């Protein structure tokens, strides 16, 4: 029998290499999908934050007297505001505003809460 030297890969080596490459591809695609999901969630959260800040600012500036409503451009998202007296030194007519935002998935649990102080000057005496 003659000793013939053959070059190339055996079928087993090719299958093992393809399995390793396939596993790496699966890991890469799953990491990419998780990253995409987080990016979409962050984009939605930023849109909710902008809409909530707009509604809160409208109330704080006196443009709106509503104490609850929906977030503009965000179907199903709602907000409620509570005003209470704030005690800060000797400052009178100071209100503590608590602004709660509710998601459509959990309408009883606040998604986020914002607080601010608002000064209301006393009404002039006639």
Backbone as CSV, one residue per row, in Angstrom:
resi,resn,N_x,N_y,N_z,CA_x,CA_y,CA_z,C_x,C_y,C_z
1,UNK,0.821,-1.160,0.000,0.000,0.000,0.000,0.875,1.236,0.000
2,UNK,0.471,2.098,-0.788,1.207,3.332,-0.930,0.674,4.398,0.023
3,UNK,1.520,5.164,0.570,1.139,6.225,1.482,0.883,7.494,0.688
4,UNK,-0.389,7.846,0.517,-0.762,9.029,-0.256,-1.159,10.123,0.734
5,UNK,-0.571,11.257,0.595,-0.877,12.377,1.465,-1.998,13.191,0.828
6,UNK,-3.084,13.339,1.550,-4.214,14.109,1.036,-4.318,15.411,1.830
7,UNK,-4.651,16.463,1.122,-4.857,17.747,1.795,-6.346,18.036,1.811
8,UNK,-6.781,18.860,2.802,-8.195,19.212,2.915,-8.722,18.861,4.283
9,UNK,-10.016,19.044,4.433,-10.672,18.823,5.717,-11.568,17.604,5.626
10,UNK,-11.726,16.939,6.739,-12.639,15.805,6.776,-14.056,16.348,6.989
11,UNK,-15.015,15.514,6.754,-16.409,15.904,6.905,-16.704,16.296,8.366
12,UNK,-16.145,15.596,9.305,-16.348,15.906,10.727,-15.814,17.299,11.043
13,UNK,-14.663,17.648,10.553,-14.083,18.971,10.808,-14.962,20.078,10.237
14,UNK,-15.522,19.862,9.070,-16.404,20.854,8.449,-17.677,21.017,9.276
15,UNK,-18.251,19.908,9.734,-19.478,19.978,10.536,-19.226,20.708,11.849
16,UNK,-18.102,20.418,12.498,-17.770,21.095,13.754,-17.581,22.597,13.517
17,UNK,-16.904,22.964,12.457,-16.680,24.383,12.148,-18.010,25.090,11.869
18,UNK,-18.911,24.450,11.138,-20.219,25.042,10.860,-21.050,25.176,12.137
19,UNK,-20.963,24.209,13.044,-21.693,24.288,14.308,-21.182,25.455,15.148
20,UNK,-19.887,25.642,15.216,-19.310,26.757,15.968,-19.732,28.085,15.353
21,UNK,-19.661,28.190,14.030,-20.056,29.432,13.352,-21.552,29.697,13.534
22,UNK,-22.369,28.662,13.485,-23.812,28.824,13.689,-24.132,29.282,15.103
23,UNK,-23.450,28.705,16.083,-23.649,29.126,17.481,-23.267,30.575,17.692
24,UNK,-22.157,30.978,17.098,-21.730,32.370,17.224,-22.742,33.309,16.566
25,UNK,-23.292,32.904,15.439,-24.278,33.719,14.745,-25.561,33.862,15.575
26,UNK,-25.993,32.783,16.213,-27.182,32.836,17.071,-26.948,33.802,18.232
27,UNK,-25.794,33.728,18.872,-25.480,34.635,19.973,-25.463,36.090,19.507
28,UNK,-24.885,36.329,18.366,-24.810,37.680,17.831,-26.199,38.233,17.525
29,UNK,-27.052,37.430,16.913,-28.403,37.883,16.578,-29.261,38.110,17.825
30,UNK,-29.116,37.275,18.843,-29.903,37.473,20.056,-29.448,38.731,20.801
31,UNK,-28.156,39.012,20.798,-27.662,40.242,21.425,-28.170,41.463,20.662
32,UNK,-28.207,41.370,19.347,-28.706,42.471,18.529,-30.200,42.698,18.780
33,UNK,-30.958,41.625,18.929,-32.394,41.747,19.186,-32.646,42.380,20.553
34,UNK,-31.890,41.994,21.564,-32.043,42.584,22.892,-31.707,44.067,22.860
35,UNK,-30.683,44.423,22.124,-30.300,45.830,21.997,-31.393,46.629,21.288
36,UNK,-31.961,46.065,20.260,-33.043,46.737,19.530,-34.264,46.926,20.430
37,UNK,-34.603,45.901,21.219,-35.732,45.998,22.131,-35.517,47.108,23.155
38,UNK,-34.307,47.200,23.709,-34.001,48.256,24.681,-34.056,49.635,24.032
39,UNK,-33.616,49.736,22.799,-33.642,51.008,22.084,-35.077,51.469,21.842
40,UNK,-35.944,50.562,21.446,-37.350,50.901,21.218,-38.003,51.324,22.536
41,UNK,-37.715,50.605,23.618,-38.270,50.945,24.929,-37.799,52.334,25.376
42,UNK,-36.528,52.630,25.182,-35.988,53.936,25.578,-36.619,55.060,24.755
43,UNK,-36.858,54.826,23.477,-37.495,55.821,22.620,-38.922,56.089,23.079
44,UNK,-39.665,55.035,23.406,-41.032,55.200,23.897,-41.042,55.921,25.243
45,UNK,-40.113,55.571,26.109,-40.042,56.212,27.420,-39.725,57.704,27.282
46,UNK,-38.861,58.054,26.344,-38.532,59.467,26.114,-39.754,60.227,25.590
47,UNK,-40.538,59.597,24.724,-41.745,60.245,24.209,-42.763,60.470,25.326
48,UNK,-42.914,59.495,26.220,-43.819,59.640,27.357,-43.328,60.767,28.264
49,UNK,-42.035,60.820,28.502,-41.466,61.858,29.355,-41.722,63.251,28.783
50,UNK,-41.525,63.421,27.475,-41.780,64.721,26.845,-43.252,65.118,26.962
51,UNK,-44.154,64.161,26.702,-45.586,64.455,26.786,-45.988,64.782,28.227
52,UNK,-45.415,64.069,29.202,-45.735,64.332,30.611,-45.214,65.697,31.042
53,UNK,-44.013,66.032,30.633,-43.466,67.346,30.983,-44.286,68.474,30.375
54,UNK,-44.774,68.285,29.173,-45.610,69.298,28.527,-46.900,69.516,29.308
55,UNK,-47.558,68.413,29.698,-48.813,68.529,30.459,-48.558,69.145,31.838
56,UNK,-47.473,68.746,32.485,-47.146,69.269,33.814,-46.820,70.756,33.739
57,UNK,-46.050,71.151,32.752,-45.702,72.567,32.588,-46.932,73.415,32.295
58,UNK,-47.871,72.876,31.513,-49.103,73.619,31.218,-49.888,73.875,32.500
59,UNK,-49.938,72.903,33.380,-50.648,73.091,34.651,-49.900,74.075,35.545
60,UNK,-48.585,73.910,35.650,-47.795,74.779,36.527,-47.867,76.228,36.094
61,UNK,-47.913,76.471,34.800,-47.951,77.849,34.287,-49.350,78.437,34.289
62,UNK,-50.347,77.625,34.596,-51.710,78.135,34.640,-52.432,78.051,33.310
63,UNK,-51.852,77.394,32.315,-52.521,77.249,31.018,-53.677,76.257,31.084
64,UNK,-53.660,75.391,32.087,-54.697,74.379,32.215,-55.082,74.239,33.683
65,UNK,-56.392,74.063,33.926,-56.869,73.844,35.290,-57.276,72.395,35.508
66,UNK,-57.163,71.569,34.471,-57.554,70.165,34.593,-56.629,69.454,35.580
67,UNK,-57.206,68.560,36.375,-56.404,67.819,37.355,-56.102,66.400,36.896
68,UNK,-56.616,66.022,35.739,-56.282,64.728,35.156,-56.587,64.766,33.669
69,UNK,-55.995,63.835,32.951,-56.222,63.794,31.510,-55.312,62.781,30.843
70,UNK,-55.348,62.786,29.532,-54.507,61.887,28.754,-53.287,62.626,28.238
71,UNK,-52.217,61.877,28.013,-51.012,62.490,27.456,-51.179,62.630,25.952
72,UNK,-50.925,63.806,25.463,-51.111,64.105,24.040,-50.177,63.247,23.196
73,UNK,-50.762,62.543,22.228,-49.983,61.714,21.325,-49.586,60.368,21.905
74,UNK,-50.077,60.042,23.101,-49.732,58.780,23.759,-51.031,58.061,24.148
75,UNK,-51.625,57.291,23.241,-52.907,56.641,23.530,-52.826,55.725,24.758
76,UNK,-53.783,55.877,25.649,-53.855,55.032,26.834,-53.088,55.557,28.040
77,UNK,-52.160,56.478,27.839,-51.381,57.038,28.938,-52.179,58.171,29.568
78,UNK,-52.248,58.189,30.891,-53.005,59.216,31.600,-52.147,59.862,32.676
79,UNK,-52.639,60.985,33.176,-51.946,61.679,34.268,-52.965,62.236,35.244
80,UNK,-52.523,62.395,36.481,-53.327,63.034,37.531,-52.396,63.938,38.315
81,UNK,-52.954,65.046,38.782,-52.140,65.986,39.559,-52.841,66.278,40.881
82,UNK,-52.040,66.397,41.914,-52.550,66.759,43.233,-51.800,68.000,43.696
83,UNK,-52.534,68.927,44.260,-51.927,70.142,44.812,-52.198,70.166,46.304
84,UNK,-51.156,70.402,47.077,-51.305,70.506,48.524,-50.483,71.693,49.015
85,UNK,-50.798,72.132,50.196,-50.082,73.266,50.769,-48.669,72.838,51.135
86,UNK,-47.715,73.667,50.801,-46.319,73.380,51.124,-45.845,74.340,52.204
87,UNK,-45.140,73.817,53.154,-44.592,74.619,54.242,-43.098,74.802,54.007
88,UNK,-42.706,75.985,53.590,-41.297,76.297,53.378,-41.026,77.642,54.034
89,UNK,-40.454,77.574,55.211,-40.159,78.805,55.928,-41.412,79.624,56.163
90,UNK,-41.296,80.919,55.899,-42.434,81.814,56.118,-43.146,82.164,54.807
91,UNK,-42.877,81.429,53.750,-43.504,81.698,52.452,-44.946,81.204,52.474
92,UNK,-45.856,82.093,52.181,-47.265,81.728,52.121,-47.675,81.514,50.668
93,UNK,-48.820,80.889,50.485,-49.386,80.639,49.152,-48.480,79.769,48.287
94,UNK,-47.785,78.842,48.909,-46.902,77.930,48.180,-47.594,76.573,48.095
95,UNK,-47.620,76.014,46.898,-48.263,74.722,46.686,-47.227,73.687,46.269
96,UNK,-47.419,72.472,46.772,-46.627,71.330,46.306,-47.474,70.589,45.279
97,UNK,-46.971,70.487,44.068,-47.678,69.792,42.997,-47.070,68.407,42.825
98,UNK,-47.917,67.392,42.824,-47.486,66.014,42.585,-48.183,65.536,41.324
99,UNK,-47.393,65.184,40.327,-47.889,64.827,39.004,-47.562,63.357,38.759
100,UNK,-48.593,62.506,38.668,-48.411,61.070,38.446,-48.783,60.712,37.014
101,UNK,-47.978,59.873,36.394,-48.236,59.392,35.034,-48.541,57.896,35.118
102,UNK,-49.601,57.460,34.410,-50.029,56.066,34.438,-49.954,55.462,33.045
103,UNK,-49.418,54.254,32.956,-49.310,53.565,31.666,-50.585,52.785,31.393
104,UNK,-50.845,52.456,30.138,-52.039,51.661,29.831,-51.937,50.242,30.403
105,UNK,-50.727,49.753,30.628,-50.542,48.388,31.137,-50.846,48.271,32.627
106,UNK,-50.616,49.351,33.385,-50.850,49.336,34.837,-51.486,50.656,35.252
107,UNK,-52.798,50.827,34.990,-53.438,52.124,35.245,-53.572,52.488,36.722
108,UNK,-53.362,51.543,37.654,-53.462,51.871,39.079,-52.097,52.201,39.695
109,UNK,-51.027,51.806,39.054,-49.677,52.007,39.583,-48.982,53.113,38.782
110,UNK,-48.523,54.191,39.435,-47.860,55.266,38.677,-46.598,54.779,37.962
111,UNK,-46.489,55.129,36.705,-45.290,54.837,35.916,-44.158,55.769,36.337
112,UNK,-44.528,57.013,36.650,-43.559,58.003,37.094,-44.257,59.104,37.866
113,UNK,-43.533,59.729,38.777,-44.080,60.810,39.584,-43.123,61.993,39.546
114,UNK,-43.681,63.170,39.331,-42.897,64.406,39.294,-43.451,65.338,40.355
115,UNK,-42.579,66.092,40.982,-43.015,67.054,41.988,-42.386,68.408,41.724
116,UNK,-43.133,69.444,42.097,-42.631,70.808,41.950,-43.375,71.692,42.946
117,UNK,-42.819,72.848,43.177,-43.475,73.855,44.011,-43.978,74.969,43.103
118,UNK,-45.140,75.519,43.465,-45.706,76.618,42.687,-46.178,77.693,43.657
119,UNK,-45.797,78.909,43.368,-46.203,80.039,44.195,-47.396,80.715,43.544
120,UNK,-48.414,80.926,44.330,-49.589,81.656,43.869,-49.667,82.944,44.672
121,UNK,-49.473,84.096,44.042,-49.556,85.358,44.795,-50.960,85.549,45.341
122,UNK,-51.046,86.197,46.488,-52.369,86.417,47.072,-53.212,87.322,46.176
123,UNK,-54.522,87.085,46.237,-55.457,87.893,45.458,-55.448,89.323,45.993
124,UNK,-55.431,90.326,45.130,-55.469,91.711,45.610,-56.810,92.022,46.264
125,UNK,-56.750,92.766,47.332,-57.975,93.140,48.033,-58.661,94.275,47.288
126,UNK,-59.987,94.188,47.176,-60.714,95.244,46.437,-60.790,96.541,47.182
